[in-house]
Amino acid sequence: MSTESKRPLSVLMPVYNAERYVAEAVESVLAQTFGDFEFLIIDDGSTDGSRAILERYAARDARIRLTSRPNTGYLVALNEMIDAAGGEYLARMDADDISYPDRFRKQMEYMREHPGVVLVGSTAEIIDPDGDTLHVMGGGWLSHEEIDAALLGGLGQVVYHPSVIMRADAVRRLGGYRAEYYLTEDLDLFLRLAEVGRIVNLAEPLIKYREHLAKVGHARTAQQADAMQRTLVDAHRRRGLAPYAPGPGAVALRPRTHAQIHRTWAWWALGARHVATARKHALRSVADSPLDVDSWRALYCALRGR
């Protein structure tokens, strides 16, 4: 653990080829109303313009501790930052997301008022690659009991990884992120944290979580499904529960075409009454798969506005 910083909060952000989004992500952290933090960033061997963008911000704000090096993968980068962090608390941030200005203040206040809580996340405003709102997710799982049961049941993205603040000592005692569960290393860590303390989500969305076609869940679906299965099998065995078997509501991760993904985004946006955004993605779904009846149905509903 670093002794360079006495700031209470360490923000951890790995970056790899995030040129399109990283400036907005960095600015959302630097603009926080709670400003007493160090901002650890590892540029993990980016081959685009990410490093130059990060270097400009690092030159302007002394809170940024930037490391640029060859690519090792974000899990290795995260564990390196955990080891280097000087804060009592660890905030996760991803290079393609946006934090609301009051995110750190509200989460830090909650952690300090609830010493038994080892992780606090939040609901999330889901945005598309252009930054347009699709809908808000996560409101069904706020308490420790709700979250833990949903995680164990394989119900999907119950805790948004880039929304969390965690107690550094708890994360280190557990050994940080485990490489054997790469692609669901966050789920594995959350389940283990739930065994040593309480984990909660705040009802108010505190991040804008960006969906795009290059996300792991879209680009490496089969590998993530395998990692999720192994993570849940291990958690059930570790807790002495019945062997894990997908139950009602469990997410079945399957590869999807671009047309199917855009169609999902269109339905999300339409359900949240973001009609223009729904039309945009329904049109893209039709363009990607012009013979797909479901895409035309989504476009018809989007054009109607309901």
Stockholm file with secondary structure:
# STOCKHOLM 1.0

chainA/1-306         MSTESKRPLSVLMPVYNAERYVAEAVESVLAQTFGDFEFLIIDDGSTDGSRAILERYAARDARIRLTSRPNTGYLVALNEMIDAAGGEYLARMDADDISYPDRFRKQMEYMREHPGVVLVGSTAEIIDPDGDTLHVMGGGWLSHEEIDAALLGGLGQVVYHPSVIMRADAVRRLGGYRAEYYLTEDLDLFLRLAEVGRIVNLAEPLIKYREHLAKVGHARTAQQADAMQRTLVDAHRRRGLAPYAPGPGAVALRPRTHAQIHRTWAWWALGARHVATARKHALRSVADSPLDVDSWRALYCALRGR
#=GR chainA/1-306 SS CCSSCCCSEEEEEEESSCTTTHHHHHHHHHTCSCCCEEEEEEEESCSSSHHHHHHHHHHHCTTEEEEEESCCCHHHHHHHHHHHCCSSEEEECCTTCEECTTHHHHHHHHHHHCTTEEEEEEEEEEECTTSCEEEEECTTCCSHHHHHHHHHTTCSCSSCGGGCEEEHHHHHHTTSSCGGGTTSHHHHHHHHHTTTSEEEEEEEEEEEEECCTTSHHHHSHHHHHHHHHHHHHHHHHHTTCCCCCCCTTCCCCCCCCHHHHHHHHHHHHHHTTCHHHHHHHHHHHHHHCTTCHHHHHHHHHHHHTC
#=GC SS_cons         CCSSCCCSEEEEEEESSCTTTHHHHHHHHHTCSCCCEEEEEEEESCSSSHHHHHHHHHHHCTTEEEEEESCCCHHHHHHHHHHHCCSSEEEECCTTCEECTTHHHHHHHHHHHCTTEEEEEEEEEEECTTSCEEEEECTTCCSHHHHHHHHHTTCSCSSCGGGCEEEHHHHHHTTSSCGGGTTSHHHHHHHHHTTTSEEEEEEEEEEEEECCTTSHHHHSHHHHHHHHHHHHHHHHHHTTCCCCCCCTTCCCCCCCCHHHHHHHHHHHHHHTTCHHHHHHHHHHHHHHCTTCHHHHHHHHHHHHTC
//
